[in-house]
Amino acid sequence: MPSTVAFQWLTPVFTIFGGIAIFIVSQIVLKLVIEPVQQFKNAIGLTANSLLRHQAKIINGVEDDELSGKMLDHAAELISKAEVITVYNLAALAFQLPSRGDVVKAAKELIGIGNHMRDKRPPGNYVPNQPSALYAIKNSDSLEKLEKLLKVKTVI
């Protein structure tokens, strides 16, 4: 009979500790995997948004310092958000993320676009810029590569 009484007391204790353990594990998974993946996907979405919104300037090779800086910021953000995901390879399979290599390649393409769009006029020269045909071709190629690497639409 004493074992029955002990068992009746242990059941709620094990249930409570089991619930606490499940809560702790779920919070660890949430904070170390799910939230960083959401932030990374958000960064990909913002990058695609900027590429679509400014595709005319990008494709035409127009020099624009503000847009250049934005492209460089997107490149840095993609790399930093991907690095925070602790088990990236597993998360990439589960959440259909681009591979780490593709993220690095995409960042390089964004840096290339950013560098091509940088205003190269000497200070104090207010003559309007002429779009660069060479940079226009390179930027168009970069947009096509980005579409494949990040699995998003970059050109309509």
RODO-2510 file (C-alpha; in nm, 4 decimals, decimal comma):
residues 156
     n   res          X          Y          Z
     1     m     0,0000     0,0000     0,0000
     2     p     0,2791     0,2508     0,0701
     3     s     0,4045     0,2186    -0,2886
     4     t     0,0611     0,3170    -0,4190
     5     v     0,0605     0,6317    -0,2076
     6     a     0,4150     0,7178    -0,3213
     7     f     0,3163     0,6618    -0,6830
     8     q     0,0161     0,8925    -0,6421
     9     w     0,2464     1,1667    -0,5143
    10     l     0,5161     1,1132    -0,7772
    11     t     0,2838     1,1295    -1,0761
    12     p     0,2035     1,5015    -1,0400
    13     v     0,5683     1,5804    -0,9623
    14     f     0,6880     1,4040    -1,2782
    15     t     0,4109     1,5715    -1,4770
    16     i     0,5134     1,9165    -1,3545
    17     f     0,8853     1,8580    -1,4220
    18     g     0,8038     1,7074    -1,7609
    19     g     0,6000     2,0161    -1,8505
    20     i     0,8812     2,2441    -1,7374
    21     a     1,1366     2,0478    -1,9417
    22     i     0,9179     2,0637    -2,2534
    23     f     0,8698     2,4393    -2,2034
    24     i     1,2459     2,4964    -2,1691
    25     v     1,3295     2,2900    -2,4784
    26     s     1,0601     2,4650    -2,6831
    27     q     1,1939     2,8074    -2,5788
    28     i     1,5478     2,7055    -2,6743
    29     v     1,4302     2,5919    -3,0185
    30     l     1,2235     2,9081    -3,0580
    31     k     1,5058     3,1465    -2,9630
    32     l     1,7939     2,9659    -3,1360
    33     v     1,6262     2,8461    -3,4563
    34     i     1,2766     2,9716    -3,5358
    35     e     1,3172     3,3428    -3,4555
    36     p     1,6525     3,3755    -3,6381
    37     v     1,5023     3,1965    -3,9409
    38     q     1,2094     3,4405    -3,9416
    39     q     1,4488     3,7357    -3,9227
    40     f     1,6581     3,5914    -4,2061
    41     k     1,3520     3,5376    -4,4244
    42     n     1,2453     3,8928    -4,3463
    43     a     1,5890     4,0154    -4,4602
    44     i     1,5498     3,8215    -4,7859
    45     g     1,2056     3,9765    -4,8338
    46     l     1,3334     4,3299    -4,7728
    47     t     1,6176     4,2693    -5,0175
    48     a     1,3742     4,1477    -5,2831
    49     n     1,1530     4,4489    -5,2116
    50     s     1,4428     4,6910    -5,2709
    51     l     1,5516     4,5098    -5,5865
    52     l     1,1994     4,5173    -5,7307
    53     r     1,1299     4,8733    -5,6248
    54     h     1,4516     5,0074    -5,7775
    55     q     1,4926     4,7642    -6,0653
    56     a     1,4766     5,0406    -6,3281
    57     k     1,7728     5,2253    -6,1772
    58     i     1,9632     4,9016    -6,1226
    59     i     1,9072     4,7653    -6,4724
    60     n     1,9845     5,1002    -6,6370
    61     g     2,3123     5,1393    -6,4470
    62     v     2,2158     5,4735    -6,2928
    63     e     2,4567     5,6015    -6,0280
    64     d     2,2813     5,6584    -5,6946
    65     d     2,4773     5,6757    -5,3679
    66     e     2,1720     5,6181    -5,1490
    67     l     2,0690     5,3059    -5,3378
    68     s     2,4296     5,1887    -5,3455
    69     g     2,4438     5,2082    -4,9676
    70     k     2,1133     5,0243    -4,9399
    71     m     2,2460     4,7351    -5,1508
    72     l     2,5592     4,7133    -4,9356
    73     d     2,3407     4,7153    -4,6224
    74     h     2,1287     4,4305    -4,7615
    75     a     2,4424     4,2261    -4,8321
    76     a     2,5678     4,2713    -4,4765
    77     e     2,2269     4,1985    -4,3285
    78     l     2,1866     3,8726    -4,5218
    79     i     2,5242     3,7456    -4,4034
    80     s     2,4699     3,8513    -4,0422
    81     k     2,1170     3,7063    -4,0193
    82     a     2,2317     3,3744    -4,1685
    83     e     2,5228     3,3519    -3,9228
    84     v     2,2895     3,3787    -3,6219
    85     i     2,1021     3,0595    -3,7129
    86     t     2,2794     2,7965    -3,5005
    87     v     2,1955     2,4791    -3,6938
    88     y     2,1790     2,6397    -4,0370
    89     n     2,2015     2,3225    -4,2470
    90     l     1,9114     2,1628    -4,0612
    91     a     1,7111     2,4866    -4,0689
    92     a     1,7807     2,5229    -4,4415
    93     l     1,6228     2,1834    -4,5041
    94     a     1,3286     2,2413    -4,2724
    95     f     1,2481     2,5974    -4,3832
    96     q     1,3666     2,5827    -4,7482
    97     l     1,6411     2,8420    -4,7006
    98     p     1,9192     2,9018    -4,9517
    99     s     2,2472     2,7294    -4,8688
   100     r     2,5176     2,9253    -4,6837
   101     g     2,7219     2,9303    -5,0029
   102     d     2,4306     3,0793    -5,1951
   103     v     2,3847     3,3453    -4,9268
   104     v     2,7509     3,4450    -4,9587
   105     k     2,7235     3,4519    -5,3403
   106     a     2,4070     3,6629    -5,3148
   107     a     2,5846     3,9066    -5,0825
   108     k     2,8693     3,9354    -5,3342
   109     e     2,6203     4,0126    -5,6112
   110     l     2,4551     4,2793    -5,3949
   111     i     2,7959     4,4300    -5,3192
   112     g     2,8687     4,4327    -5,6924
   113     i     2,5422     4,6143    -5,7642
   114     g     2,6165     4,8573    -5,4825
   115     n     2,9647     4,9291    -5,6148
   116     h     2,8382     4,9750    -5,9711
   117     m     2,5779     5,2246    -5,8535
   118     r     2,8178     5,4363    -5,6469
   119     d     2,8433     5,7974    -5,7662
   120     k     3,1863     5,8268    -5,9274
   121     r     3,1774     6,2003    -6,0039
   122     p     3,4379     6,4193    -5,8382
   123     p     3,3026     6,6276    -5,5475
   124     g     3,1430     6,9534    -5,6564
   125     n     3,0613     6,8248    -6,0063
   126     y     2,6876     6,8647    -6,0536
   127     v     2,6692     6,7472    -6,4133
   128     p     2,3995     6,4775    -6,4421
   129     n     2,5275     6,1212    -6,4609
   130     q     2,4995     5,9202    -6,7768
   131     p     2,3970     5,5597    -6,7151
   132     s     2,6766     5,3097    -6,7720
   133     a     2,5998     5,0424    -7,0343
   134     l     2,8625     4,8075    -6,8885
   135     y     2,7203     4,8367    -6,5378
   136     a     2,3680     4,7970    -6,6738
   137     i     2,4628     4,4593    -6,8229
   138     k     2,6443     4,3508    -6,5070
   139     n     2,3533     4,4574    -6,2868
   140     s     2,1030     4,2705    -6,5043
   141     d     2,3147     3,9570    -6,4741
   142     s     2,3381     4,0087    -6,0984
   143     l     1,9602     4,0371    -6,0668
   144     e     1,9168     3,7073    -6,2513
   145     k     2,1728     3,5388    -6,0246
   146     l     2,0104     3,6836    -5,7123
   147     e     1,6744     3,5469    -5,8209
   148     k     1,8185     3,1948    -5,8325
   149     l     2,0375     3,2241    -5,5229
   150     l     1,7765     3,3697    -5,2879
   151     k     1,4751     3,2027    -5,4527
   152     v     1,2852     3,5321    -5,4885
   153     k     1,1546     3,7490    -5,7703
   154     t     1,3919     4,0328    -5,8566
   155     v     1,2628     4,1372    -6,1991
   156     i     0,9078     4,1622    -6,3252
***
